[in-house]
């Protein structure tokens, strides 16, 4: 084991199976708070929609504000079409620990800059802040998934990611409940700055989590029996120079070459998640404005009431995701879950306008929970572990590419028609598209013998088959 001694770099062994590490649940207990802080910051503009409109009323008309406001989410997503690829490349080269700390720091910096932009009434500063914040938020979740998956991928991966989503939902619920309340009692500056304090705590949790992970690797590398390593063909590289040389050549291939190895099912999952994400989060962006306009009226208390109603959706997402994750771990069926989520998403958007939204918000939260518990965790089984960072970057880039356009469409429809009716109709159309994509996922998964549930392992030996499959896919 002398060749494993620390050379001064923070190495990460992507193929090390950490499922038997006795402190893995303690690590998860610290790690899950990271996404809570990130998602707390994501929803701050939506939670304070009406307060921000009033704050900018002396410089912008209502129609102008709606377009500028939707830009907060579009610029966030547009930048993150590309930035996650940088993060994914860094993750695959440097490991999860350092990049996890970096992304949490970005969230803290971005939220502080956003609060400053609100204070000086500058949408330019707020846009810059959302780019930095978005880089952090959109990288935290895939990096954290990659970080914890070696500990739980053989037994409780869906449940683990469900717990992450539970705490992400906790962050969103806290935003929707506390930010309007803080703005009402202490002012807008306090309401937008509280996220910085939350993320200081998250940085501490990230430091503790990465320290535990480093100790786990050190301990396992001292005692590991390489005959029991799951990915044996890669563990044997140190004793077989010719294999090591081939692996080094594979590590240096471009992102494009790696992407060619991803199966068709992976691309369908990426598109599905993008449509589902855009449909659900597209509503969250306008939720306070929509609910006050359609159901609650626009008095001083309406924003607080609307935030509490949206918090119900996030609570449903948070509590149901671990349940659906456990079901996916125990019984599989991720492809079928996607279809159920698509149906719920489509129906809930249709009914939000016509029926008092309590049941519709529950259905939308359930759809979001299934999406996080099933297709998101399924990505782990669709690509090689050493390509996982870039694979999640593709998923993040895909849904941000879609989400960079759709909020602008929603804002323009609202500004043009003076009502959220057509905006809501557009979001229901996205839900319908996600349903169609889910059906295609099911068909392809049947052909691939239930690949999305991990019944087959994507490894270095399967690259040629994936390349051939994608070559055929490109000709369709």
N, C-alpha and C positions, 0 to 999 in steps of 0.2 A: 504493500500500500504506500510505498514511499513516494511514488509519482503522484499521489493525491495531496501531498502537503501544500499548504497555503502558499501561493506565490505572490501574495500581496494584493490580489484582486478578489473581488467579491463574486466568486463563481457560483453559478446555480446549475445543478444537475437535473435537467429537464425530465430525464427518464427514471429518476429515483422514486420508487414507490414508498410513500411515507404513511401509508394507511395504518401501520401498526404503532405509530408514535403515540405514546401514552398521554401526551399533553395536547393532542390535536384539538380537542374541544375547548381547552383554555385559549389556544391560539385563535380559534374561531370567535370566541367570546369577545376578544379585543378587536378582531378584524371587522366584524359586522358593523361596528360603529362608524367606520370610515364612510360607507355609502350613505349612512343616515345624514351626516353633515353635508355631503355632496348634494343629495336630493333636497335637503332643506334650502340650499341656495338656488337650486334650479327653479323652484316654483315661487320665488319671492315676487317677481313682476306680476304673475297671475294673481297672487293673493292680494296684491296692492293695486290692482287695476284702477279702480275708481278713485283711490287716493292719489295715484300718480296722475290721472286725468285732471283732477282738480289742481294738483301742484303745477302742471304745465298749462293750465287754462289761460294764463296771461300771455303765452307765446305761441300756442297752437290751438286751432279749432278742434272740435270733437272728431271730425273726419280725418284731419291731419294726424291727430294723436293716435287714432286706431291704426293707421298705416305705419307710423313710426314705432308704435308699440309692437305690432306684429314683426317688425324688423328685428326686435330684440331676440326673437326665437329663430328667425331665418338666418341672421348673421351668425348666430351661435352654431347653427347646424351646417351652414355653408362652409365655415372654416374647418369644421370637423369632418368634412368629406375627406380631407387630406391629412390633417394633423394626427389622427390615430395611426396612420401608416408609419409616421416617424416614431411614435410611441411603441408600436408593435415591433419595428425593426430594432429599436433600442432594447426592448424586452428580450427578444430572441438572442441578442448579442450580450447583454449585461445581466439578464435575470430579472425576476419579478421584484426583488426587495428594493433595489435602488429606484426603480421606476415607480413603484407604489408610493414611496416617500416623495418623489418628484411631483406626481399627480395630485397628491393631497395638498402640497404646498401651492400648486397652481390654483386650486379651489379657494384657498385662503386669500391669496393675492387678488384673484379676480373679484371676489365678493367685496373686498375692501375698496377696490377701484370703482366698482359699481355704486357703492354707497357714496363715494366722492362725486361721481357723475350726477347722481340724483341731487346732491346738495347744491352743485353749481348749475343745475338744469341744462346739462349737456348730453344730448343723445349720442354724440360722437364718442365721448368718454365712456358712456354706458355700453355702446357697441364694442369698443375695445375691451372693456371689462368682460363682456359676455363671451368674447373670443377666448380670452385666457381662462375664464371660468369653465367654458365649454370644453376646452382641451383637457382640463383637469377632470371634470365630471364624466365625460364620455370615455376617458381612459381609465378612470378608477374602477368602473364595474368590470370590464373585460380583464384588466390586470388582476383585480382581486379574484375573479373566477379562476384565472390561470394560477394564481398564488395558492388557493385552497384546494384546487382539484386533485393534486397528488395525494392529499390526505384522505379524500373521501370518494374518489372516482370509482372505487370498487364496491362501495356499499351505500353511501348516503349522499351522493352528489346532488341529486334533485332536492333532497331535504335541506342540504347546506345552502344551496343557491336560493331556496325558498326562504330560509332564515335571513339571508342577505337582503332579499326583497322585502321581507317583513320590516327590517330596520330602515330600508330605503323608504318604505311606506310610512314608517314612523316619522322620518324626517319631513316628508311631504305633508303629513297630517299636522305636524307641529307648525309648519309654515302657514298652512291655511287657517289654523286656529289662532296662533299667537301673533303673527305679523299684523293682521288687521286690528287686533286688540292693542298691540303696542303702538301702532300708528294713531289709534284713537286716543290713547291715554298719554303717550309720551312724544309723539311726533314721528314723522316719516324717517328722519335720520336714524333714530334708534331702531326702528323696524327693519331698515335695510342693513344696519351694522351688526345686528345680533348674530348673523351667520358667521361673522369672523370669529366671535367668541366660541361658537359651537365648533368651528373647524380647528381652533387651537387644541381643543380636547381630542379631535380626530387625529391630529398630527402626533400627539402623545400615544394614542392607540396604535398608530401605524409603526411608530418606533418600537413599541413593545412587541407587536406581531412579528416584525422582521427580525428582531433579536431572538425570539423563540424559534423562528424558522432556521436561523443560522445555527443555533444550538442543536436543532433536530438533525440537520445535515451533517454537522460535525460528529455527532454521536453515531449516526447510521453509517457514515463512511469508515468509521473505526471498526465496526462490528458486522458490516454487511456480508452476507453470503451471496456472491454474485450468481450462484446457480439458481437462486430463488428470485432473481430480479425478473419482473414481468417482460421487459423488452430486452431479451437476452442478446439479440443480434447487435444491439447498440452497447450493452454493458461489456461485451467482449472486445471492444475496440482497443482497449489498452494492451491486450495480449496479442492482437492481430494487427500489425502495422498496415497491411494491405487494406483491411476494412477501415482502419482509421483514416487512411489517405482518401478513400472513397467518400467517407463521411465529411471530411474537410472540404472536398469539392462540392458536395451537396449543400454545405452550410454557406458557401459563397455564391450560390445561385441567386439570381435576381428575384424580386418579389413577383414579377410576371411569371417566371418559370415555376415558382412555388404555387402560384395561383392556378397554373395549368394542371396541377396534380389534384386539385380539389374536385370531388365528385359533383355531378349534376345536382344531387340532393342538397349539397351545401349551398349552392346558388339559389335554389328555390327557398330554402330556409332564410337566407339573407333577405331576399325580396319580401317574403312573408312578414318577417319581423319588421322590415321597413314600413310596410303598409299598415300593419297593426299598430306600430309605434306612432306613426303619423296620425292615424285615426283617433287613438286614445289621447295622446298628448296634444293633438290639435284641438281637441275639445277642452282639455285642461287650460290651455292658453287663454281661451275666451270664456271659461266657465263662469267667472265672477260677473263679467259683463252680460253674458247670456242669461244667467239665472236672475239677475236683478232686472233685466229688461223684460223677460218673459214671465217671471213668476213672483218676484219679491218686491218690485218697485225700487226706486233709486233714492231712498232716504239714507240718513247717516248710519243706521244699523244694518242696512241691506248687505253691505260688503262683508260684514262679520257673519251674518247668517249664511250668505253664499259660501264663504270659506268653510264654515262648519258642514255644509251639505257636501261639498267636494271632499272634505276630510273623510266622510263616510266611504266614498269610493276608494280612497287610499287605504283606509282601514281594511276594507274587504280584500284589496290586493295584497296587503301585507300579511293578513292572517290566513288567506287561502293559498298563497304561493307555497309555503312549506307543506301543506296538505297535498296539493297537486304534485309537488316535487316528490314526496314520499310515495304517492301512487305510481308516478313514473318510474321511480327506482324499483318498486316492488313488482309492478305488473307490466311495465312498459307502456306502449300505446301512445307515444309522443305524437305521431302523425295524426291519429284520431283526435287527440286533444286539440291540435291546431284547427281542425274543422269545427269543433265545438266552440272554440274561442272566436272563430270567424263569424259564426251564426250569432253569438251573443253580441259581438261588436256591431254588426249590421243592424240587428233588431233594436238594440238600445239607442242607437243614434236616431232611428226613425221615431221611436216613441218619446224621446226627450222633449220634442216640441209639443206633442199632443196630450201627454199624460204627465201629471205632477211627478217630478223626476226622481223620486226616492227609489223606486224599483229599477228604473233605468240606470241609475248610478251604481246600484248593486250589480246589475248585469255587466256594466262596463268594467267595474272593478274586478269581477270574476274573469272576464275575458283577458284583462291585463295580467292577472295572476297566472292563468294558464299559459300565456305567451312566455312569461319569464321562467316558469317551471319546466316547460317542455322544449320548444325549439331552441331557446337560448342555451340550455344545458346540453342539448343534443349536439351542438357544435363540437364539444369535446370529443365525441366519438367519430366525427367525420373527417378529421385531419390528424396528421402526425403531431405528437406532443411538442416537438421542437419547432413546428410551424404554427403553433396555437396562437401566439401573439399576433402574427400577421393575419391569421384567419379571423380573429375577432376584430382586427382593424378593418378588414373587408366588410364584416357585418355592420360595424359602427359607421363606416364610411357610406355604406349603402343606405341605411336608414336616415343618416344625416343629409345625404344627397336629396332624398325625397322630402325630408322635413325642412330643408332650406327653401323649398318652393311652396309647399302647401300652406304654411301660415300666412304668407303674402297673399295667396289666393283667397284664403278665408278673410283676411283683413280688407282686401279690395272689394270682395262681395258685400261685406258689412258696410263699407263706406259708400258703395254705389247704390245699394238698395235701401240703406238706412235701417236694416233689420238683420238679425242673425238667422233668419229662416233659411236663406239660400246657402249660408255658410254651413249650417247644420246638415242640409241636404248633401252638400259636397262631402262632408265627413262620413255620412252614411254610405256614399258611393265608395269611399276608400275602404270602409268595412266590408262591403260586398266584394271588392277586388281581393282583399285578404282571404275571404272565404274561398274564392276560386283558386287562389294560389295554394291554400291548404289542401284542397282536393288533389291538386297536382302533386303535392308532397306525399300524400297517401299513396297515390298510384306508383310514384317512383320508389317509395320505401318498400312497397310490396315486391317490386322488381329486385331491389337490393337486399332482400331477405332481412328486413328490419334493421338496417344499418344505423338508423338514428337512435336506437335504444342500446347501442353498443354490443349487439350480437356478433358483429364482426369488428376486428380491430384494424384501424388504419395504421400501417407501419411502413418502414422503409422498403419492405419487399413488395408493397402494393402500388408503388408509384407508377410503374409502367401501365398497369391496368387502369388507373385513374386517368392517366394521360390519354390513353386510347379512348376511354369513355367520353372525355371532354372534347376530344377531336371530333367524335361523332356528334356531340351536342352542338359544337360550333357550326356544323353543316346544316342543322335544322333551321 
